[in-house]
Amino acid sequence: MSARAEADRIRPVEAWRALRALVADPDDTGQVFRVIRTLSGRSFERVLERTRRDPTGARILAEERRLLPTLSDRTRLRTLPEGTLGRAYAEFMQAEQISAEGLAAASAEQAPKAESRLGPDAEILGERLRDMHDLWHVVTGYNRDLLGEASLLAFTYAQTRNRGIGAIVAYGLWRLWRGGANDAVELIRGGYRRGKRSEFLPAQDWEALLEIPLAQVRAQLRIEPAPDYDQRRSSGAPPVAAPA
């Protein structure tokens, strides 16, 4: 089997083990990357081709832009005007007690860079997709609680059609439906619908958007306001910190 065929191969048994581990510990971010890696197939390649066809996306890839250094500069982000996406992102990360570097480390531990086999464009986009995740939390309005994460994953599946992400969402919906949590099911389904209606987020110039008011970013990207919902935090999740 060629290296490409091996990377594209679906590994359902490994995915199922990772999925069960994720259910046992919803805060184990590494298991999310394992599920995605084992079920993605060629979905990433389709996202890459769509990004290359987009004028903004093609320019970002040509400039070999890495998003992580920008998102890691918390001092600069905190000095942006109140109400901008960058300031809101910095406040979100502080409140949730997380960092862009932490997400990158979890990804590197559980999901080696299979994108590198597709060339430098793919590696850049793969990193940017990883680093966009918490930005998408901010622009969509979904929090990092269990329902917010599931809703954002549904939104992400609508954007990328990644089967690994779709599997996590489907399993979560099934468990909620069996438990009679119809309000939660509708919230997550709404995330998918919002993802379908919005602009294609993987190709956006996030570095520029950071300096724009959040409300304007949402209007530009056609992201509707998130509905109000009661957050459901896992028992192992750290408490949300009060704003500084």
N, C-alpha and C positions, 0 to 999 in steps of 0.2 A: 504494500500500500504506500502511495506517495505521501510526502509530508503534508501536502495540501489536503489530500483525501483524509488523512488521519486527523487533521485539525478540524475538518468539516464534519467528521463522524459524530452522530448523535450517541450519547452514552447514557441511556435512561436509568440504569441501575445506580451509577454514581450520582446522577441527578436526584434520584429518589432518596438516597442516603443523605445528601446535602439538604434536601427539602425537609426531611424529618428532623435533622439537626437544627434547622432554622426554626421549625415549629417549637422544638424543645427550648430553644434560646433565641427569641426574636431579635436580640441585640447583637447576635453574632454576625456582623456584616460580612465576614469572609465567606459564609455559606451562600449568601446571595450571589457573590461572584462565582462560586463553584457551580451553582445551578445554571447561571447564564452561560458559563464556559462550556458546560457539557451538553447544552441543548440548542445553542445558537445556530449551528449549521452555517449557512451562508448569509444570514440576515445582516451581519455587519458589512459584508461586501456591497449589499444593496444600499445601505445607508451611505457608504463611502461614495458610490457612484452618483447618488443623488446630490451629495455635498459637492462633488466635483462639477456637477452641472449647474450648481447655483453660483452666480457671479461673486457673491460675498464669500461663500464657502471656498470657492476655488482660490480667491485672493488670500484667504487665511492660510490655506494649505501651502500655497506658493511661498508665503512669507515664513513658513515653518513656525507658526505661532504656538507657543506653549502657554496654557492658561494658568497652570499651577503657580508660577512665580507671582503673577498679578494677584491671585486670590490669597496667597500667603503673606502679602504685604499688608498686614492688619493695621499697622500704624497709618498708612496712607488711606485705606478704606474708611477708617474711623474719622478722618478729617474731611471727607466728602460732605457736601451739604446734606442736611437732614431731609429725608424723603427720597433721596436718590437710591437706585438699586444697590449701589456699592455700600452705602451706609447701612441700608436695611440688611444686606447680607452680613456685614460685619457684626451687627447687633444680634442677628439670628444665630450666628456661629458662637458668639460669646454666651448667649442665653442657653444654648444647647450643650455648651462645654465640649465642642468638637473643633476640628481644624481640617483644612483642605489636605494638609500633609498626612493626617491620620487616615483619611479615606484612601489616599494614594498608597499608603503602607499596607492597608488591608487588602487592596486590590493586588498588589505585587506579591503578597504572601500566598493568596489562594488562586490567582489567575495569571500565570505567566503570559507575557506579551505575544500571544499567537498572531496579533495583527502585524508583527514585524515581517512575517513571511510575504505580506502583500506590498511591502515597500514603505518608504518614509511617510508618504501621505497617510497611510493606514495607521501607522504608529502614532502620528500626531493626532489624528481624529480620535483614535482609541483613548488616548490620554485626555483629550478635551471632553469627550463624552463622560468619562469618569469624573472629571473635575466639575462638570456642569451640574451634577446631581443636586447639590445643595442650593445652587442658584435657582434651579427649577422649583425647589421647595418654596423659595421666596416669591418667585413670580407667579406661581400657581396659588399660593396661600395655604397649601397643605403643610401641616406641621410634621414633626418627626415621631409622633405617636404611632401606634400600630395601624390605625385607620388612615392617618395621613400618609404613611409610607405606602400602604396598599393602594391608596387612591393615586399617588404619584406614580407608582409602578404601572397602574392601568393607563395613566396619561402617557407614560413613556412607551408602553407597548403600542399604543395608537400611533406614536411618532416613529418607532423603529421597527415594529413587527418582529421583534426578537422573541423567539419561541421560549427561551429560558425565562424571560420576564413574564411572558404570557402564562407559563406554567405556574409560577409563583402566585400570580393574580388569580388564576382559575382555582388553585388549591385553596387559597384564602377565601374566595367567594363560596366554595363548596362548604367549608367548615362553618362559615357565618350563616349560610342558608340552613344548614342542618341545626344550628343553634337557635334559629328563629330570629336572627338579628337583621330583619329586613331593612331597617334604616341604614345600617352599615353597608349592606349589599348595594343599595341605591346610591350611596355616596361613592363607592368604588366604581360602579358602572358610570356614574357621572364623570369621574376622572377620565375614563376612556373616551367619552363623548367630547369632553373639552379638548383632549389631545388631538382628536380628529379635526376639530374646527380651527385649531390654532395654526400659526405659521410653522414652518419646519425649523425647529429649534436647534438641531445639531449644526446648521450652517450659519447661525447668527454670529455677529461680531460682539461677543460678550464683553470684551475689553472696553468698547465704546459705550455699550449699554449701561455699564456700571455707573457712569457719570450722569445718567438721565433719570429724571423722577420716575419712581416705580410705577405710578399710575400711567404715565406716558408710555413706558416700556410695555405694560400690559395691553394698552390700546394698540400700539404698533404691532405687537405679536398676536393680536386677536385672542387674548386669554381673558375669559370672563372671570368676574369675581368668584372666589370660592364660596360655597355655601357655609353657613355656620354649622358646626358639629361639635359634639362632646368628645374631647380627646380621651383616648384609652392608652395609657402608658403601661408598659410591661413592668413586672415587679423588679427586674434588674436594671431598668433604665435610670440614669442619673437624674436628679431633680433639675428642673429648669431654673437657671440662675436668674436672679433679679437684675434688671438693667443697671449698668454702672452709673 
